[in-house]
Amino acid sequence: MSKKSVIRFTATWCAPCRALKPVMENLQKEDTSNISWETIDIDVLPETALAYEIRSVPTVVFVKDGEILSKLVGIYPRTEYVKALEELENA
């Protein structure tokens, strides 16, 4: 079985990150698959942000078996996150 993850990179000082938080939390609550959901503060774990080549926050990374399938940098409509989740689930 493959490991699938959604990783949201954020920072406490980032206003768009705060705006995205409830959207991502609602998507996580609605998720019925076994996708792992993670939130990483780039100021707390800068080495992880560097490893994923995060240059701007918010960034949401969709990962399957350690491979990045897609990244959404900035804020998008909820439908874009749903689409990326569906692609991850079907990957």
PyMOL Python script that loads the backbone (N, CA, C, O; Angstrom):
from pymol import cmd

cmd.read_pdbstr("""\
ATOM      1  N   MET A   1       0.847  -1.191   0.000  1.00  0.00           N
ATOM      2  CA  MET A   1       0.000   0.000   0.000  1.00  0.00           C
ATOM      3  C   MET A   1       0.884   1.243   0.000  1.00  0.00           C
ATOM      4  O   MET A   1       1.871   1.319   0.732  1.00  0.00           O
ATOM      5  N   SER A   2       0.522   2.194  -0.817  1.00  0.00           N
ATOM      6  CA  SER A   2       1.330   3.403  -0.925  1.00  0.00           C
ATOM      7  C   SER A   2       1.014   4.386   0.197  1.00  0.00           C
ATOM      8  O   SER A   2      -0.082   4.394   0.758  1.00  0.00           O
ATOM      9  N   LYS A   3       2.013   5.212   0.504  1.00  0.00           N
ATOM     10  CA  LYS A   3       1.833   6.247   1.521  1.00  0.00           C
ATOM     11  C   LYS A   3       1.592   7.570   0.809  1.00  0.00           C
ATOM     12  O   LYS A   3       2.393   8.012  -0.015  1.00  0.00           O
ATOM     13  N   LYS A   4       0.479   8.182   1.146  1.00  0.00           N
ATOM     14  CA  LYS A   4       0.105   9.454   0.533  1.00  0.00           C
ATOM     15  C   LYS A   4      -0.015  10.508   1.626  1.00  0.00           C
ATOM     16  O   LYS A   4      -0.560  10.257   2.701  1.00  0.00           O
ATOM     17  N   SER A   5       0.510  11.700   1.322  1.00  0.00           N
ATOM     18  CA  SER A   5       0.522  12.770   2.313  1.00  0.00           C
ATOM     19  C   SER A   5       0.167  14.111   1.685  1.00  0.00           C
ATOM     20  O   SER A   5       0.437  14.375   0.513  1.00  0.00           O
ATOM     21  N   VAL A   6      -0.450  14.946   2.517  1.00  0.00           N
ATOM     22  CA  VAL A   6      -0.664  16.345   2.191  1.00  0.00           C
ATOM     23  C   VAL A   6       0.118  17.124   3.240  1.00  0.00           C
ATOM     24  O   VAL A   6      -0.132  16.992   4.438  1.00  0.00           O
ATOM     25  N   ILE A   7       1.059  17.931   2.783  1.00  0.00           N
ATOM     26  CA  ILE A   7       1.896  18.693   3.707  1.00  0.00           C
ATOM     27  C   ILE A   7       1.663  20.176   3.447  1.00  0.00           C
ATOM     28  O   ILE A   7       1.904  20.681   2.351  1.00  0.00           O
ATOM     29  N   ARG A   8       1.189  20.858   4.483  1.00  0.00           N
ATOM     30  CA  ARG A   8       0.946  22.304   4.377  1.00  0.00           C
ATOM     31  C   ARG A   8       2.086  23.030   5.070  1.00  0.00           C
ATOM     32  O   ARG A   8       2.288  22.880   6.275  1.00  0.00           O
ATOM     33  N   PHE A   9       2.830  23.821   4.301  1.00  0.00           N
ATOM     34  CA  PHE A   9       3.908  24.633   4.851  1.00  0.00           C
ATOM     35  C   PHE A   9       3.344  26.012   5.156  1.00  0.00           C
ATOM     36  O   PHE A   9       2.674  26.627   4.327  1.00  0.00           O
ATOM     37  N   THR A  10       3.628  26.480   6.360  1.00  0.00           N
ATOM     38  CA  THR A  10       3.015  27.697   6.867  1.00  0.00           C
ATOM     39  C   THR A  10       3.994  28.450   7.755  1.00  0.00           C
ATOM     40  O   THR A  10       5.112  27.994   7.995  1.00  0.00           O
ATOM     41  N   ALA A  11       3.558  29.606   8.238  1.00  0.00           N
ATOM     42  CA  ALA A  11       4.319  30.378   9.226  1.00  0.00           C
ATOM     43  C   ALA A  11       3.323  31.209  10.030  1.00  0.00           C
ATOM     44  O   ALA A  11       2.296  31.633   9.501  1.00  0.00           O
ATOM     45  N   THR A  12       3.620  31.439  11.292  1.00  0.00           N
ATOM     46  CA  THR A  12       2.686  32.163  12.161  1.00  0.00           C
ATOM     47  C   THR A  12       2.479  33.598  11.704  1.00  0.00           C
ATOM     48  O   THR A  12       1.406  34.159  11.927  1.00  0.00           O
ATOM     49  N   TRP A  13       3.472  34.205  11.072  1.00  0.00           N
ATOM     50  CA  TRP A  13       3.395  35.603  10.639  1.00  0.00           C
ATOM     51  C   TRP A  13       2.693  35.766   9.296  1.00  0.00           C
ATOM     52  O   TRP A  13       2.515  36.894   8.836  1.00  0.00           O
ATOM     53  N   CYS A  14       2.296  34.684   8.664  1.00  0.00           N
ATOM     54  CA  CYS A  14       1.772  34.690   7.296  1.00  0.00           C
ATOM     55  C   CYS A  14       0.246  34.787   7.282  1.00  0.00           C
ATOM     56  O   CYS A  14      -0.438  33.827   7.637  1.00  0.00           O
ATOM     57  N   ALA A  15      -0.291  35.940   6.872  1.00  0.00           N
ATOM     58  CA  ALA A  15      -1.750  36.138   6.815  1.00  0.00           C
ATOM     59  C   ALA A  15      -2.436  35.182   5.834  1.00  0.00           C
ATOM     60  O   ALA A  15      -3.474  34.622   6.188  1.00  0.00           O
ATOM     61  N   PRO A  16      -1.917  34.966   4.627  1.00  0.00           N
ATOM     62  CA  PRO A  16      -2.555  33.996   3.734  1.00  0.00           C
ATOM     63  C   PRO A  16      -2.563  32.576   4.320  1.00  0.00           C
ATOM     64  O   PRO A  16      -3.480  31.797   4.062  1.00  0.00           O
ATOM     65  N   CYS A  17      -1.546  32.254   5.102  1.00  0.00           N
ATOM     66  CA  CYS A  17      -1.502  30.941   5.760  1.00  0.00           C
ATOM     67  C   CYS A  17      -2.659  30.798   6.740  1.00  0.00           C
ATOM     68  O   CYS A  17      -3.289  29.742   6.816  1.00  0.00           O
ATOM     69  N   ARG A  18      -2.935  31.856   7.484  1.00  0.00           N
ATOM     70  CA  ARG A  18      -4.052  31.831   8.441  1.00  0.00           C
ATOM     71  C   ARG A  18      -5.383  31.714   7.705  1.00  0.00           C
ATOM     72  O   ARG A  18      -6.304  31.061   8.194  1.00  0.00           O
ATOM     73  N   ALA A  19      -5.491  32.335   6.546  1.00  0.00           N
ATOM     74  CA  ALA A  19      -6.723  32.243   5.759  1.00  0.00           C
ATOM     75  C   ALA A  19      -6.918  30.839   5.192  1.00  0.00           C
ATOM     76  O   ALA A  19      -8.052  30.375   5.072  1.00  0.00           O
ATOM     77  N   LEU A  20      -5.840  30.166   4.848  1.00  0.00           N
ATOM     78  CA  LEU A  20      -5.920  28.822   4.281  1.00  0.00           C
ATOM     79  C   LEU A  20      -6.192  27.755   5.331  1.00  0.00           C
ATOM     80  O   LEU A  20      -6.755  26.708   5.010  1.00  0.00           O
ATOM     81  N   LYS A  21      -5.809  27.997   6.566  1.00  0.00           N
ATOM     82  CA  LYS A  21      -5.910  26.989   7.629  1.00  0.00           C
ATOM     83  C   LYS A  21      -7.298  26.372   7.746  1.00  0.00           C
ATOM     84  O   LYS A  21      -7.386  25.144   7.747  1.00  0.00           O
ATOM     85  N   PRO A  22      -8.398  27.137   7.846  1.00  0.00           N
ATOM     86  CA  PRO A  22      -9.704  26.486   7.994  1.00  0.00           C
ATOM     87  C   PRO A  22     -10.111  25.678   6.759  1.00  0.00           C
ATOM     88  O   PRO A  22     -10.805  24.670   6.883  1.00  0.00           O
ATOM     89  N   VAL A  23      -9.691  26.107   5.590  1.00  0.00           N
ATOM     90  CA  VAL A  23      -9.988  25.350   4.368  1.00  0.00           C
ATOM     91  C   VAL A  23      -9.333  23.974   4.443  1.00  0.00           C
ATOM     92  O   VAL A  23      -9.975  22.959   4.174  1.00  0.00           O
ATOM     93  N   MET A  24      -8.065  23.946   4.806  1.00  0.00           N
ATOM     94  CA  MET A  24      -7.337  22.679   4.890  1.00  0.00           C
ATOM     95  C   MET A  24      -7.871  21.801   6.018  1.00  0.00           C
ATOM     96  O   MET A  24      -7.962  20.583   5.865  1.00  0.00           O
ATOM     97  N   GLU A  25      -8.224  22.410   7.148  1.00  0.00           N
ATOM     98  CA  GLU A  25      -8.775  21.631   8.258  1.00  0.00           C
ATOM     99  C   GLU A  25     -10.102  20.996   7.871  1.00  0.00           C
ATOM    100  O   GLU A  25     -10.366  19.851   8.238  1.00  0.00           O
ATOM    101  N   ASN A  26     -10.942  21.719   7.134  1.00  0.00           N
ATOM    102  CA  ASN A  26     -12.218  21.155   6.689  1.00  0.00           C
ATOM    103  C   ASN A  26     -12.002  20.023   5.690  1.00  0.00           C
ATOM    104  O   ASN A  26     -12.689  19.003   5.754  1.00  0.00           O
ATOM    105  N   LEU A  27     -11.066  20.191   4.780  1.00  0.00           N
ATOM    106  CA  LEU A  27     -10.766  19.115   3.826  1.00  0.00           C
ATOM    107  C   LEU A  27     -10.260  17.875   4.558  1.00  0.00           C
ATOM    108  O   LEU A  27     -10.602  16.750   4.196  1.00  0.00           O
ATOM    109  N   GLN A  28      -9.457  18.085   5.572  1.00  0.00           N
ATOM    110  CA  GLN A  28      -8.943  16.958   6.344  1.00  0.00           C
ATOM    111  C   GLN A  28     -10.082  16.230   7.053  1.00  0.00           C
ATOM    112  O   GLN A  28     -10.110  15.000   7.071  1.00  0.00           O
ATOM    113  N   LYS A  29     -11.017  16.972   7.633  1.00  0.00           N
ATOM    114  CA  LYS A  29     -12.159  16.360   8.315  1.00  0.00           C
ATOM    115  C   LYS A  29     -13.027  15.560   7.351  1.00  0.00           C
ATOM    116  O   LYS A  29     -13.577  14.520   7.714  1.00  0.00           O
ATOM    117  N   GLU A  30     -13.146  16.058   6.113  1.00  0.00           N
ATOM    118  CA  GLU A  30     -13.975  15.398   5.098  1.00  0.00           C
ATOM    119  C   GLU A  30     -13.279  14.198   4.466  1.00  0.00           C
ATOM    120  O   GLU A  30     -13.937  13.366   3.842  1.00  0.00           O
ATOM    121  N   ASP A  31     -11.972  14.096   4.615  1.00  0.00           N
ATOM    122  CA  ASP A  31     -11.192  13.049   3.965  1.00  0.00           C
ATOM    123  C   ASP A  31     -11.500  11.685   4.571  1.00  0.00           C
ATOM    124  O   ASP A  31     -11.361  11.484   5.778  1.00  0.00           O
ATOM    125  N   THR A  32     -11.916  10.758   3.728  1.00  0.00           N
ATOM    126  CA  THR A  32     -12.219   9.403   4.193  1.00  0.00           C
ATOM    127  C   THR A  32     -11.145   8.401   3.782  1.00  0.00           C
ATOM    128  O   THR A  32     -11.242   7.217   4.105  1.00  0.00           O
ATOM    129  N   SER A  33     -10.125   8.871   3.074  1.00  0.00           N
ATOM    130  CA  SER A  33      -9.033   7.986   2.679  1.00  0.00           C
ATOM    131  C   SER A  33      -8.022   7.906   3.823  1.00  0.00           C
ATOM    132  O   SER A  33      -8.234   8.470   4.897  1.00  0.00           O
ATOM    133  N   ASN A  34      -6.942   7.210   3.578  1.00  0.00           N
ATOM    134  CA  ASN A  34      -5.912   7.121   4.630  1.00  0.00           C
ATOM    135  C   ASN A  34      -4.720   8.024   4.303  1.00  0.00           C
ATOM    136  O   ASN A  34      -3.565   7.649   4.508  1.00  0.00           O
ATOM    137  N   ILE A  35      -5.020   9.210   3.794  1.00  0.00           N
ATOM    138  CA  ILE A  35      -3.982  10.195   3.521  1.00  0.00           C
ATOM    139  C   ILE A  35      -3.503  10.794   4.838  1.00  0.00           C
ATOM    140  O   ILE A  35      -4.300  11.099   5.726  1.00  0.00           O
ATOM    141  N   SER A  36      -2.189  10.956   4.948  1.00  0.00           N
ATOM    142  CA  SER A  36      -1.589  11.593   6.121  1.00  0.00           C
ATOM    143  C   SER A  36      -1.582  13.107   5.900  1.00  0.00           C
ATOM    144  O   SER A  36      -1.165  13.583   4.844  1.00  0.00           O
ATOM    145  N   TRP A  37      -2.042  13.854   6.891  1.00  0.00           N
ATOM    146  CA  TRP A  37      -2.090  15.323   6.818  1.00  0.00           C
ATOM    147  C   TRP A  37      -1.074  15.885   7.788  1.00  0.00           C
ATOM    148  O   TRP A  37      -1.069  15.536   8.969  1.00  0.00           O
ATOM    149  N   GLU A  38      -0.211  16.762   7.285  1.00  0.00           N
ATOM    150  CA  GLU A  38       0.822  17.353   8.127  1.00  0.00           C
ATOM    151  C   GLU A  38       0.865  18.862   7.916  1.00  0.00           C
ATOM    152  O   GLU A  38       0.592  19.364   6.826  1.00  0.00           O
ATOM    153  N   THR A  39       1.212  19.568   8.982  1.00  0.00           N
ATOM    154  CA  THR A  39       1.421  21.011   8.905  1.00  0.00           C
ATOM    155  C   THR A  39       2.820  21.295   9.424  1.00  0.00           C
ATOM    156  O   THR A  39       3.192  20.866  10.516  1.00  0.00           O
ATOM    157  N   ILE A  40       3.587  22.020   8.629  1.00  0.00           N
ATOM    158  CA  ILE A  40       4.963  22.320   9.005  1.00  0.00           C
ATOM    159  C   ILE A  40       5.166  23.828   9.001  1.00  0.00           C
ATOM    160  O   ILE A  40       4.950  24.499   7.992  1.00  0.00           O
ATOM    161  N   ASP A  41       5.585  24.344  10.152  1.00  0.00           N
ATOM    162  CA  ASP A  41       5.928  25.763  10.268  1.00  0.00           C
ATOM    163  C   ASP A  41       7.368  25.915   9.790  1.00  0.00           C
ATOM    164  O   ASP A  41       8.283  25.307  10.344  1.00  0.00           O
ATOM    165  N   ILE A  42       7.557  26.727   8.764  1.00  0.00           N
ATOM    166  CA  ILE A  42       8.898  26.858   8.168  1.00  0.00           C
ATOM    167  C   ILE A  42       9.912  27.492   9.110  1.00  0.00           C
ATOM    168  O   ILE A  42      11.117  27.316   8.932  1.00  0.00           O
ATOM    169  N   ASP A  43       9.435  28.229  10.110  1.00  0.00           N
ATOM    170  CA  ASP A  43      10.344  28.831  11.084  1.00  0.00           C
ATOM    171  C   ASP A  43      10.774  27.829  12.146  1.00  0.00           C
ATOM    172  O   ASP A  43      11.838  27.978  12.746  1.00  0.00           O
ATOM    173  N   VAL A  44       9.954  26.812  12.382  1.00  0.00           N
ATOM    174  CA  VAL A  44      10.270  25.776  13.366  1.00  0.00           C
ATOM    175  C   VAL A  44      11.115  24.669  12.733  1.00  0.00           C
ATOM    176  O   VAL A  44      12.041  24.152  13.358  1.00  0.00           O
ATOM    177  N   LEU A  45      10.787  24.310  11.486  1.00  0.00           N
ATOM    178  CA  LEU A  45      11.500  23.236  10.798  1.00  0.00           C
ATOM    179  C   LEU A  45      12.028  23.723   9.440  1.00  0.00           C
ATOM    180  O   LEU A  45      11.585  23.250   8.393  1.00  0.00           O
ATOM    181  N   PRO A  46      12.972  24.664   9.462  1.00  0.00           N
ATOM    182  CA  PRO A  46      13.475  25.205   8.192  1.00  0.00           C
ATOM    183  C   PRO A  46      14.161  24.159   7.313  1.00  0.00           C
ATOM    184  O   PRO A  46      14.134  24.264   6.087  1.00  0.00           O
ATOM    185  N   GLU A  47      14.778  23.145   7.939  1.00  0.00           N
ATOM    186  CA  GLU A  47      15.456  22.117   7.154  1.00  0.00           C
ATOM    187  C   GLU A  47      14.457  21.287   6.343  1.00  0.00           C
ATOM    188  O   GLU A  47      14.777  20.844   5.240  1.00  0.00           O
ATOM    189  N   THR A  48      13.267  21.075   6.874  1.00  0.00           N
ATOM    190  CA  THR A  48      12.238  20.346   6.132  1.00  0.00           C
ATOM    191  C   THR A  48      11.733  21.196   4.972  1.00  0.00           C
ATOM    192  O   THR A  48      11.532  20.693   3.867  1.00  0.00           O
ATOM    193  N   ALA A  49      11.529  22.480   5.228  1.00  0.00           N
ATOM    194  CA  ALA A  49      11.115  23.392   4.155  1.00  0.00           C
ATOM    195  C   ALA A  49      12.172  23.418   3.053  1.00  0.00           C
ATOM    196  O   ALA A  49      11.832  23.423   1.870  1.00  0.00           O
ATOM    197  N   LEU A  50      13.422  23.434   3.423  1.00  0.00           N
ATOM    198  CA  LEU A  50      14.511  23.430   2.454  1.00  0.00           C
ATOM    199  C   LEU A  50      14.510  22.128   1.642  1.00  0.00           C
ATOM    200  O   LEU A  50      14.707  22.149   0.427  1.00  0.00           O
ATOM    201  N   ALA A  51      14.290  21.015   2.310  1.00  0.00           N
ATOM    202  CA  ALA A  51      14.276  19.718   1.627  1.00  0.00           C
ATOM    203  C   ALA A  51      13.169  19.643   0.573  1.00  0.00           C
ATOM    204  O   ALA A  51      13.334  18.992  -0.458  1.00  0.00           O
ATOM    205  N   TYR A  52      12.048  20.307   0.834  1.00  0.00           N
ATOM    206  CA  TYR A  52      10.924  20.323  -0.113  1.00  0.00           C
ATOM    207  C   TYR A  52      10.983  21.531  -1.054  1.00  0.00           C
ATOM    208  O   TYR A  52      10.056  21.771  -1.828  1.00  0.00           O
ATOM    209  N   GLU A  53      12.081  22.286  -0.980  1.00  0.00           N
ATOM    210  CA  GLU A  53      12.304  23.459  -1.825  1.00  0.00           C
ATOM    211  C   GLU A  53      11.162  24.476  -1.718  1.00  0.00           C
ATOM    212  O   GLU A  53      10.672  24.991  -2.723  1.00  0.00           O
ATOM    213  N   ILE A  54      10.753  24.750  -0.479  1.00  0.00           N
ATOM    214  CA  ILE A  54       9.694  25.720  -0.221  1.00  0.00           C
ATOM    215  C   ILE A  54      10.310  27.109  -0.234  1.00  0.00           C
ATOM    216  O   ILE A  54      11.224  27.406   0.535  1.00  0.00           O
ATOM    217  N   ARG A  55       9.798  27.951  -1.114  1.00  0.00           N
ATOM    218  CA  ARG A  55      10.326  29.306  -1.244  1.00  0.00           C
ATOM    219  C   ARG A  55       9.310  30.368  -0.848  1.00  0.00           C
ATOM    220  O   ARG A  55       9.640  31.546  -0.716  1.00  0.00           O
ATOM    221  N   SER A  56       8.059  29.927  -0.660  1.00  0.00           N
ATOM    222  CA  SER A  56       6.987  30.854  -0.323  1.00  0.00           C
ATOM    223  C   SER A  56       5.918  30.103   0.467  1.00  0.00           C
ATOM    224  O   SER A  56       5.696  28.910   0.255  1.00  0.00           O
ATOM    225  N   VAL A  57       5.270  30.806   1.366  1.00  0.00           N
ATOM    226  CA  VAL A  57       4.165  30.208   2.111  1.00  0.00           C
ATOM    227  C   VAL A  57       2.909  31.043   1.894  1.00  0.00           C
ATOM    228  O   VAL A  57       2.993  32.257   1.711  1.00  0.00           O
ATOM    229  N   PRO A  58       1.757  30.402   1.913  1.00  0.00           N
ATOM    230  CA  PRO A  58       1.549  28.975   2.112  1.00  0.00           C
ATOM    231  C   PRO A  58       1.887  28.166   0.860  1.00  0.00           C
ATOM    232  O   PRO A  58       1.714  28.626  -0.269  1.00  0.00           O
ATOM    233  N   THR A  59       2.366  26.967   1.094  1.00  0.00           N
ATOM    234  CA  THR A  59       2.567  25.979   0.033  1.00  0.00           C
ATOM    235  C   THR A  59       1.987  24.661   0.532  1.00  0.00           C
ATOM    236  O   THR A  59       2.254  24.237   1.657  1.00  0.00           O
ATOM    237  N   VAL A  60       1.197  24.026  -0.312  1.00  0.00           N
ATOM    238  CA  VAL A  60       0.644  22.712   0.010  1.00  0.00           C
ATOM    239  C   VAL A  60       1.245  21.723  -0.982  1.00  0.00           C
ATOM    240  O   VAL A  60       1.152  21.903  -2.196  1.00  0.00           O
ATOM    241  N   VAL A  61       1.867  20.670  -0.438  1.00  0.00           N
ATOM    242  CA  VAL A  61       2.554  19.673  -1.247  1.00  0.00           C
ATOM    243  C   VAL A  61       1.793  18.353  -1.140  1.00  0.00           C
ATOM    244  O   VAL A  61       1.424  17.921  -0.048  1.00  0.00           O
ATOM    245  N   PHE A  62       1.566  17.722  -2.288  1.00  0.00           N
ATOM    246  CA  PHE A  62       0.860  16.446  -2.356  1.00  0.00           C
ATOM    247  C   PHE A  62       1.886  15.383  -2.732  1.00  0.00           C
ATOM    248  O   PHE A  62       2.492  15.442  -3.802  1.00  0.00           O
ATOM    249  N   VAL A  63       2.077  14.404  -1.836  1.00  0.00           N
ATOM    250  CA  VAL A  63       3.174  13.448  -1.938  1.00  0.00           C
ATOM    251  C   VAL A  63       2.650  12.017  -1.945  1.00  0.00           C
ATOM    252  O   VAL A  63       1.759  11.659  -1.174  1.00  0.00           O
ATOM    253  N   LYS A  64       3.230  11.198  -2.843  1.00  0.00           N
ATOM    254  CA  LYS A  64       2.951   9.760  -2.852  1.00  0.00           C
ATOM    255  C   LYS A  64       4.281   9.029  -2.787  1.00  0.00           C
ATOM    256  O   LYS A  64       5.148   9.229  -3.637  1.00  0.00           O
ATOM    257  N   ASP A  65       4.439   8.186  -1.785  1.00  0.00           N
ATOM    258  CA  ASP A  65       5.648   7.379  -1.605  1.00  0.00           C
ATOM    259  C   ASP A  65       6.921   8.214  -1.693  1.00  0.00           C
ATOM    260  O   ASP A  65       7.908   7.796  -2.300  1.00  0.00           O
ATOM    261  N   GLY A  66       6.892   9.393  -1.084  1.00  0.00           N
ATOM    262  CA  GLY A  66       8.059  10.257  -1.041  1.00  0.00           C
ATOM    263  C   GLY A  66       8.266  11.108  -2.285  1.00  0.00           C
ATOM    264  O   GLY A  66       9.171  11.942  -2.313  1.00  0.00           O
ATOM    265  N   GLU A  67       7.452  10.915  -3.309  1.00  0.00           N
ATOM    266  CA  GLU A  67       7.569  11.690  -4.547  1.00  0.00           C
ATOM    267  C   GLU A  67       6.511  12.785  -4.576  1.00  0.00           C
ATOM    268  O   GLU A  67       5.332  12.525  -4.334  1.00  0.00           O
ATOM    269  N   ILE A  68       6.935  14.008  -4.872  1.00  0.00           N
ATOM    270  CA  ILE A  68       6.005  15.127  -4.959  1.00  0.00           C
ATOM    271  C   ILE A  68       5.211  15.004  -6.249  1.00  0.00           C
ATOM    272  O   ILE A  68       5.771  15.009  -7.345  1.00  0.00           O
ATOM    273  N   LEU A  69       3.882  14.892  -6.097  1.00  0.00           N
ATOM    274  CA  LEU A  69       3.014  14.826  -7.273  1.00  0.00           C
ATOM    275  C   LEU A  69       2.613  16.214  -7.736  1.00  0.00           C
ATOM    276  O   LEU A  69       2.529  16.480  -8.935  1.00  0.00           O
ATOM    277  N   SER A  70       2.364  17.105  -6.770  1.00  0.00           N
ATOM    278  CA  SER A  70       1.998  18.474  -7.119  1.00  0.00           C
ATOM    279  C   SER A  70       2.225  19.393  -5.932  1.00  0.00           C
ATOM    280  O   SER A  70       2.330  18.954  -4.787  1.00  0.00           O
ATOM    281  N   LYS A  71       2.299  20.702  -6.245  1.00  0.00           N
ATOM    282  CA  LYS A  71       2.452  21.754  -5.228  1.00  0.00           C
ATOM    283  C   LYS A  71       1.504  22.878  -5.591  1.00  0.00           C
ATOM    284  O   LYS A  71       1.370  23.238  -6.761  1.00  0.00           O
ATOM    285  N   LEU A  72       0.852  23.425  -4.591  1.00  0.00           N
ATOM    286  CA  LEU A  72       0.055  24.631  -4.764  1.00  0.00           C
ATOM    287  C   LEU A  72       0.703  25.708  -3.896  1.00  0.00           C
ATOM    288  O   LEU A  72       0.688  25.621  -2.668  1.00  0.00           O
ATOM    289  N   VAL A  73       1.265  26.714  -4.543  1.00  0.00           N
ATOM    290  CA  VAL A  73       1.967  27.791  -3.850  1.00  0.00           C
ATOM    291  C   VAL A  73       1.059  29.010  -3.827  1.00  0.00           C
ATOM    292  O   VAL A  73       0.624  29.492  -4.873  1.00  0.00           O
ATOM    293  N   GLY A  74       0.776  29.504  -2.626  1.00  0.00           N
ATOM    294  CA  GLY A  74      -0.142  30.626  -2.473  1.00  0.00           C
ATOM    295  C   GLY A  74      -1.529  30.124  -2.110  1.00  0.00           C
ATOM    296  O   GLY A  74      -1.705  28.984  -1.680  1.00  0.00           O
ATOM    297  N   ILE A  75      -2.507  30.996  -2.291  1.00  0.00           N
ATOM    298  CA  ILE A  75      -3.892  30.647  -1.962  1.00  0.00           C
ATOM    299  C   ILE A  75      -4.663  30.397  -3.243  1.00  0.00           C
ATOM    300  O   ILE A  75      -4.562  31.156  -4.207  1.00  0.00           O
ATOM    301  N   TYR A  76      -5.431  29.328  -3.238  1.00  0.00           N
ATOM    302  CA  TYR A  76      -6.262  28.946  -4.377  1.00  0.00           C
ATOM    303  C   TYR A  76      -7.692  28.736  -3.899  1.00  0.00           C
ATOM    304  O   TYR A  76      -7.927  28.599  -2.699  1.00  0.00           O
ATOM    305  N   PRO A  77      -8.647  28.709  -4.820  1.00  0.00           N
ATOM    306  CA  PRO A  77     -10.012  28.345  -4.430  1.00  0.00           C
ATOM    307  C   PRO A  77     -10.027  26.905  -3.904  1.00  0.00           C
ATOM    308  O   PRO A  77      -9.203  26.082  -4.303  1.00  0.00           O
ATOM    309  N   ARG A  78     -10.951  26.620  -3.025  1.00  0.00           N
ATOM    310  CA  ARG A  78     -11.087  25.293  -2.415  1.00  0.00           C
ATOM    311  C   ARG A  78     -11.113  24.197  -3.477  1.00  0.00           C
ATOM    312  O   ARG A  78     -10.559  23.116  -3.274  1.00  0.00           O
ATOM    313  N   THR A  79     -11.756  24.477  -4.606  1.00  0.00           N
ATOM    314  CA  THR A  79     -11.889  23.476  -5.669  1.00  0.00           C
ATOM    315  C   THR A  79     -10.534  22.993  -6.182  1.00  0.00           C
ATOM    316  O   THR A  79     -10.410  21.839  -6.592  1.00  0.00           O
ATOM    317  N   GLU A  80      -9.529  23.849  -6.165  1.00  0.00           N
ATOM    318  CA  GLU A  80      -8.193  23.444  -6.625  1.00  0.00           C
ATOM    319  C   GLU A  80      -7.557  22.434  -5.665  1.00  0.00           C
ATOM    320  O   GLU A  80      -6.875  21.502  -6.092  1.00  0.00           O
ATOM    321  N   TYR A  81      -7.789  22.630  -4.367  1.00  0.00           N
ATOM    322  CA  TYR A  81      -7.266  21.680  -3.383  1.00  0.00           C
ATOM    323  C   TYR A  81      -8.009  20.351  -3.492  1.00  0.00           C
ATOM    324  O   TYR A  81      -7.405  19.285  -3.374  1.00  0.00           O
ATOM    325  N   VAL A  82      -9.308  20.417  -3.715  1.00  0.00           N
ATOM    326  CA  VAL A  82     -10.106  19.197  -3.899  1.00  0.00           C
ATOM    327  C   VAL A  82      -9.596  18.427  -5.117  1.00  0.00           C
ATOM    328  O   VAL A  82      -9.435  17.208  -5.064  1.00  0.00           O
ATOM    329  N   LYS A  83      -9.344  19.140  -6.204  1.00  0.00           N
ATOM    330  CA  LYS A  83      -8.833  18.509  -7.431  1.00  0.00           C
ATOM    331  C   LYS A  83      -7.484  17.838  -7.172  1.00  0.00           C
ATOM    332  O   LYS A  83      -7.267  16.702  -7.594  1.00  0.00           O
ATOM    333  N   ALA A  84      -6.586  18.525  -6.487  1.00  0.00           N
ATOM    334  CA  ALA A  84      -5.267  17.955  -6.184  1.00  0.00           C
ATOM    335  C   ALA A  84      -5.396  16.734  -5.271  1.00  0.00           C
ATOM    336  O   ALA A  84      -4.660  15.758  -5.422  1.00  0.00           O
ATOM    337  N   LEU A  85      -6.336  16.794  -4.324  1.00  0.00           N
ATOM    338  CA  LEU A  85      -6.573  15.635  -3.449  1.00  0.00           C
ATOM    339  C   LEU A  85      -7.086  14.443  -4.239  1.00  0.00           C
ATOM    340  O   LEU A  85      -6.647  13.315  -4.013  1.00  0.00           O
ATOM    341  N   GLU A  86      -8.005  14.677  -5.159  1.00  0.00           N
ATOM    342  CA  GLU A  86      -8.526  13.592  -5.992  1.00  0.00           C
ATOM    343  C   GLU A  86      -7.420  12.969  -6.825  1.00  0.00           C
ATOM    344  O   GLU A  86      -7.361  11.748  -6.973  1.00  0.00           O
ATOM    345  N   GLU A  87      -6.544  13.803  -7.369  1.00  0.00           N
ATOM    346  CA  GLU A  87      -5.417  13.294  -8.142  1.00  0.00           C
ATOM    347  C   GLU A  87      -4.485  12.454  -7.262  1.00  0.00           C
ATOM    348  O   GLU A  87      -3.973  11.425  -7.702  1.00  0.00           O
ATOM    349  N   LEU A  88      -4.270  12.891  -6.035  1.00  0.00           N
ATOM    350  CA  LEU A  88      -3.441  12.146  -5.100  1.00  0.00           C
ATOM    351  C   LEU A  88      -4.094  10.810  -4.757  1.00  0.00           C
ATOM    352  O   LEU A  88      -3.425   9.777  -4.744  1.00  0.00           O
ATOM    353  N   GLU A  89      -5.382  10.826  -4.483  1.00  0.00           N
ATOM    354  CA  GLU A  89      -6.089   9.595  -4.126  1.00  0.00           C
ATOM    355  C   GLU A  89      -6.055   8.582  -5.273  1.00  0.00           C
ATOM    356  O   GLU A  89      -5.989   7.375  -5.039  1.00  0.00           O
ATOM    357  N   ASN A  90      -6.099   9.075  -6.507  1.00  0.00           N
ATOM    358  CA  ASN A  90      -6.144   8.189  -7.669  1.00  0.00           C
ATOM    359  C   ASN A  90      -4.752   7.826  -8.193  1.00  0.00           C
ATOM    360  O   ASN A  90      -4.626   7.029  -9.123  1.00  0.00           O
ATOM    361  N   ALA A  91      -3.724   8.401  -7.606  1.00  0.00           N
ATOM    362  CA  ALA A  91      -2.355   8.143  -8.082  1.00  0.00           C
ATOM    363  C   ALA A  91      -1.881   6.758  -7.667  1.00  0.00           C
ATOM    364  O   ALA A  91      -0.755   6.371  -7.981  1.00  0.00           O
TER     365      ALA A  91
END
""", "prot")
cmd.dss("prot")
cmd.show_as("cartoon", "prot")
cmd.util.cbc("prot")
cmd.orient("prot")
